[in-house]
Amino acid sequence: MDSAVFVDTSALVGKFLEEDEHHHPATSVMRGLLREGRHFISTDYVFDEVVTRIRGLGGHSNAVKAGDGILESEVIALIDLDRPLRQVAWKLFKKYKDQRLSFTDCTSFAVMEKFGISEAFTFDEDFKRVGYLTIPRRP
């Protein structure tokens, strides 16, 4: 899955919530990646975080708009975690006891491992701390 990029909560919140500090860079980066022929993979856990966070920051109607946008997207594929992936994520959660990672982060890492994805579209440092490349690139 060379052209696949994992898309994380911070990037999707930035994309769908105009008031978010990352709105403009998220929109610009997503457009650029699509022009390069990249496609996006995310998870049901990330979907949950996105709509929950947007509801808290921007209200119910913005959360519904974002949720519909993700669910109806032709460029974002959502992976529903099954029991084996959840077990891998749980092992990762236990492994990274020295990192302040959420379980959702670990589910993302499990999906990235399964599908051979090395890059994450994100504005937080969690992916970088465990060895993944992040987009946009930061030192």
One Martini backbone bead per residue (centre of mass of N, CA, C, O) as a GRO file, in nm:
protein
  139
    1MET     BB    1   0.063   0.059   0.025
    2ASP     BB    2   0.224   0.315  -0.083
    3SER     BB    3  -0.024   0.539  -0.113
    4ALA     BB    4  -0.080   0.517   0.180
    5VAL     BB    5  -0.246   0.708   0.441
    6PHE     BB    6  -0.270   0.783   0.761
    7VAL     BB    7  -0.555   0.924   0.927
    8ASP     BB    8  -0.590   1.143   1.182
    9THR     BB    9  -0.762   1.327   1.400
   10SER     BB   10  -0.621   1.607   1.366
   11ALA     BB   11  -0.663   1.620   1.057
   12LEU     BB   12  -0.977   1.591   1.053
   13VAL     BB   13  -1.044   1.825   1.230
   14GLY     BB   14  -0.904   2.033   1.055
   15LYS     BB   15  -1.069   1.982   0.797
   16PHE     BB   16  -1.379   2.013   0.935
   17LEU     BB   17  -1.276   2.261   1.128
   18GLU     BB   18  -1.248   2.593   1.079
   19GLU     BB   19  -1.146   2.676   1.383
   20ASP     BB   20  -0.907   2.522   1.354
   21GLU     BB   21  -0.563   2.558   1.357
   22HIS     BB   22  -0.543   2.321   1.106
   23HIS     BB   23  -0.722   2.380   0.862
   24HIS     BB   24  -0.537   2.485   0.634
   25PRO     BB   25  -0.318   2.265   0.635
   26ALA     BB   26  -0.509   2.022   0.602
   27THR     BB   27  -0.629   2.103   0.331
   28SER     BB   28  -0.363   2.133   0.174
   29VAL     BB   29  -0.242   1.852   0.222
   30MET     BB   30  -0.473   1.684   0.111
   31ARG     BB   31  -0.463   1.794  -0.176
   32GLY     BB   32  -0.169   1.714  -0.234
   33LEU     BB   33  -0.202   1.409  -0.193
   34LEU     BB   34  -0.416   1.369  -0.411
   35ARG     BB   35  -0.240   1.471  -0.648
   36GLU     BB   36  -0.031   1.222  -0.588
   37GLY     BB   37  -0.232   0.961  -0.539
   38ARG     BB   38  -0.331   0.943  -0.266
   39HIS     BB   39  -0.458   0.758   0.018
   40PHE     BB   40  -0.695   0.690   0.284
   41ILE     BB   41  -0.659   0.570   0.622
   42SER     BB   42  -0.877   0.453   0.880
   43THR     BB   43  -1.087   0.444   1.175
   44ASP     BB   44  -1.339   0.395   1.400
   45TYR     BB   45  -1.184   0.530   1.631
   46VAL     BB   46  -1.124   0.796   1.490
   47PHE     BB   47  -1.409   0.871   1.425
   48ASP     BB   48  -1.495   0.899   1.718
   49GLU     BB   49  -1.297   1.125   1.792
   50VAL     BB   50  -1.385   1.336   1.586
   51VAL     BB   51  -1.689   1.373   1.659
   52THR     BB   52  -1.639   1.431   1.957
   53ARG     BB   53  -1.449   1.675   1.931
   54ILE     BB   54  -1.631   1.851   1.750
   55ARG     BB   55  -1.865   1.871   1.940
   56GLY     BB   56  -1.702   2.017   2.167
   57LEU     BB   57  -1.595   2.260   1.973
   58GLY     BB   58  -1.858   2.291   1.731
   59GLY     BB   59  -2.083   2.098   1.757
   60HIS     BB   60  -2.321   1.894   1.627
   61SER     BB   61  -2.336   1.985   1.325
   62ASN     BB   62  -2.030   1.955   1.273
   63ALA     BB   63  -2.014   1.654   1.346
   64VAL     BB   64  -2.209   1.555   1.129
   65LYS     BB   65  -2.059   1.667   0.886
   66ALA     BB   66  -1.800   1.507   0.936
   67GLY     BB   67  -1.919   1.223   0.946
   68ASP     BB   68  -2.040   1.230   0.663
   69GLY     BB   69  -1.776   1.296   0.514
   70ILE     BB   70  -1.637   1.032   0.590
   71LEU     BB   71  -1.856   0.812   0.516
   72GLU     BB   72  -1.878   0.945   0.203
   73SER     BB   73  -1.601   0.899   0.122
   74GLU     BB   74  -1.367   0.827  -0.156
   75VAL     BB   75  -1.067   0.872   0.017
   76ILE     BB   76  -1.176   0.727   0.285
   77ALA     BB   77  -1.083   0.445   0.461
   78LEU     BB   78  -1.252   0.237   0.686
   79ILE     BB   79  -1.147   0.056   0.967
   80ASP     BB   80  -1.261  -0.217   1.138
   81LEU     BB   81  -1.209  -0.342   1.435
   82ASP     BB   82  -1.102  -0.640   1.531
   83ARG     BB   83  -0.993  -0.864   1.746
   84PRO     BB   84  -0.698  -0.898   1.641
   85LEU     BB   85  -0.635  -0.590   1.630
   86ARG     BB   86  -0.699  -0.532   1.927
   87GLN     BB   87  -0.475  -0.717   2.036
   88VAL     BB   88  -0.241  -0.568   1.912
   89ALA     BB   89  -0.305  -0.295   2.044
   90TRP     BB   90  -0.276  -0.395   2.336
   91LYS     BB   91   0.021  -0.473   2.314
   92LEU     BB   92   0.116  -0.187   2.245
   93PHE     BB   93   0.012  -0.046   2.495
   94LYS     BB   94   0.196  -0.212   2.686
   95LYS     BB   95   0.472  -0.150   2.551
   96TYR     BB   96   0.415   0.184   2.573
   97LYS     BB   97   0.463   0.281   2.886
   98ASP     BB   98   0.660   0.543   2.816
   99GLN     BB   99   0.403   0.645   2.673
  100ARG     BB  100   0.138   0.889   2.590
  101LEU     BB  101  -0.089   0.676   2.483
  102SER     BB  102  -0.353   0.583   2.325
  103PHE     BB  103  -0.546   0.334   2.221
  104THR     BB  104  -0.604   0.455   1.947
  105ASP     BB  105  -0.315   0.477   1.859
  106CYS     BB  106  -0.269   0.165   1.867
  107THR     BB  107  -0.477   0.101   1.649
  108SER     BB  108  -0.331   0.253   1.429
  109PHE     BB  109  -0.067   0.089   1.435
  110ALA     BB  110  -0.194  -0.183   1.368
  111VAL     BB  111  -0.297  -0.100   1.088
  112MET     BB  112  -0.029  -0.011   0.969
  113GLU     BB  113   0.106  -0.284   0.993
  114LYS     BB  114  -0.094  -0.458   0.830
  115PHE     BB  115  -0.072  -0.242   0.562
  116GLY     BB  116   0.213  -0.100   0.532
  117ILE     BB  117   0.218   0.182   0.685
  118SER     BB  118   0.447   0.478   0.728
  119GLU     BB  119   0.226   0.714   0.714
  120ALA     BB  120   0.106   1.017   0.884
  121PHE     BB  121  -0.171   1.228   0.908
  122THR     BB  122  -0.055   1.475   1.138
  123PHE     BB  123  -0.026   1.706   1.444
  124ASP     BB  124   0.110   1.494   1.611
  125GLU     BB  125   0.375   1.300   1.789
  126ASP     BB  126   0.309   0.994   1.831
  127PHE     BB  127   0.409   0.861   1.566
  128LYS     BB  128   0.703   0.961   1.574
  129ARG     BB  129   0.787   0.833   1.854
  130VAL     BB  130   0.742   0.525   1.710
  131GLY     BB  131   0.859   0.569   1.383
  132TYR     BB  132   0.686   0.743   1.212
  133LEU     BB  133   0.583   0.916   0.954
  134THR     BB  134   0.502   1.262   0.893
  135ILE     BB  135   0.212   1.453   0.791
  136PRO     BB  136   0.361   1.696   0.812
  137ARG     BB  137   0.675   1.777   0.816
  138ARG     BB  138   0.896   1.746   1.102
  139PRO     BB  139   1.178   1.785   1.306
   0.00000   0.00000   0.00000
